[in-house]
């Protein structure tokens, strides 16, 4: 069953497909604001950094990110191939005591179809509150919601290494929009143009502080590889 978040009034216990990026964080935040319990976080960790289905940068930080959110974490490694990733997703979701799964999908039919297929086989409802939203409005809503994320990977013409580590705020969005108008990139990064790491949100119990990171640059783009991160002081 393919179903969005709109119109669901009865609180449910949900699992979230969580990568640590802005989209999965915002999707989870929306569902919690609607009164649902989102726990555990489910993370697929591909061994191939070029996985088409799942986010790959800085996945070693997932235990720290889950702790920052006060959530349980379930992780499973996968080979990064489509069949292997889908099998890993099926195996990790199978047996979870939840009623549905939250995803941060925005516009990728490829990702949407395959994740929904796995969830349908297992009898889970799927909630994708960001799906098909107008992207400029969505990105401004995301930033204004209090989510603070850093750009940690770039892979598109016009997105050079100077973007790595930049916080996604209104000023950054303006620059991305100007670049999108010239280069035709996807404003939300849904096409893999850039990836993010969420450092804080209204639902974080503690923020993430990056203490050390290295840049890896290549012909295909750049990656900010976080080598040390800690939890900040508790929030009031």
ABEGO torsion letter per residue (X at the ends): XBBBABGBABBBBBBBBBAGBAAAAAAAAAAAAAGBBBOBBBBBBBABAABAABBABGAAAAAAAAAAAGBBBBBBBBAGBAAAAAAAAAAAABGBBBABBBBABAABAAAAAAAAAAAAAAGBBBBBAABGBBAAAAAAAAAAAGBBBBBABBBBBGBBAAABGBBBBAAAAAAAAAAAAAAGBBAAGAAGABBBBBABBAABABBBBBABBBBBBBAAEBBBBBABBBBBBBBX
